[in-house]
Amino acid sequence: MKKLLFINHSSSTGGAQRSLYEYLKLINKDKKNEIYLLSPSSDNELLKEFRTINFRFIPQFYNGIKSYYRGYRWFLLIREFTYFLLFFIFCIYLKVTYKKFDLIYFNDITLLPCLILKFFFKSKYVSALRSKQRLKKNFVYKYLKKLCDKYLFKIISIDNDIFNSSYSINKTIICRNIFKFNKKYKKKVKDNNFIVGYIGTFLKEKGIENFYNVAKIFSKKKYNKFKIKFYAIGKIPDKNLKFYLSSLLQNPYFIPNDQLGNFYLLGDTNKLDSVYNKVDLMTFISKVKAIGRPVLEASFFNVPSIVYLNEKKSDYIINNFTGYIIEEGNINEVVKKIIYLYKRRDLLSKFGHNAYKNSLKKFDPKSNFLRFRREILDKI
């Protein structure tokens, strides 16, 4: 039986963790592999069912087109370097306790510092690519490319949208995010209420601040005739040391303080079917220049989306067919499209049906997992 180590970089239940969970479930069904999960916390409800190795200090290095180091962000490297040293010591424990792993999988390309494991385990190393990377050919890019070319067996791009931002195109394959569920629709109550949803972390770059600002516009008196509610689902960050240190440098979080009559903070949940069965329209109006997993999940419940994206082409959404792609920052256009779909429920339903068919074709668990097994699992 092969021993597989999956390294998860976050204790929250975000899109990356839900995507990992879907693949782990399918790997587990094979009964040919022994799965271990290295994670900062065992509190993640989704990932609890797997053998979890807890270690809080997992180092990362950010070079995304929005998250790369500049200005005050360079100070974050102090934290990552400290984590790196602690992780190096932890590697000794891993070696003594687990002896070997046949595959070590990074759940994000930001985990490249964990390649220090190479000194301890002669494994095949694979990394997911979950966001567009900054390909400016400076010393950072050259070093990251060298690491990928030399040490990674494969890079798994989660969609076509970000494939070309890989540091090593020749090693990159596409295994899309997948979503498997029992299709049980609850009949929605036919009333005039219209629910717009946001699912994700409370980071500004993920779009929670933009989502709140849209709700704020609709809370004005001139929009009272539209019975539109805004549901924000996600874990509100704990105000711990990490929160305050990040806030001192450049506050990445947004926690709504003003009470709006049309805006509801619903907290975190793993029961996504109960969320998507209530939502009429999903949004992903973020600053990350990519489309998040909630758009994919919503489509499987016949829920269309409005997203921020400067390109008019994406795996997840077809403009004017499964939803709307709007240029980043154009909040007035978001408001217009919400009103339009509020009035045109027939078009809303049509977009939702189209979104379902598009995702069924591209994000089918069977075909994507077969590729993952053929390209990764069968070669270790």
Summary of the structure (lengths in Angstrom):
residues: 380
radius of gyration: 21.0
end to end distance: 11.2
largest distance: 66.3
contacts: 1203
relative contact order: 0.12
helix: 43%
strand: 19%
